[in-house]
């Protein structure tokens, strides 16, 4: 049996690959494999190229940090920074919309 951290890391990596495989991208932008690098470099690229900035983040049970970046024009990107410091883009898209926080039990009408 593998140690827990190996299983967790494998789960995060598999989740990232699954998420990447579900994101449609134009043929001209398709790449082989995920886009990974340092968090600083990827965040700077998102800011410079798409005017995106961090709008939310969370800590996974694996120790990975998940962040969502979005722009005022509606583009968005989801990044995952693993405990070893490697950051990868999980998904990206358009039409990001902030949802107003409501009281417990509230269900938005568009669901």
Helices and strands as residue ranges (DSSP letters): H 4-22, G 27-29, E 36-37, H 39-50, E 53-59, E 65-70, E 76-81, E 87-93
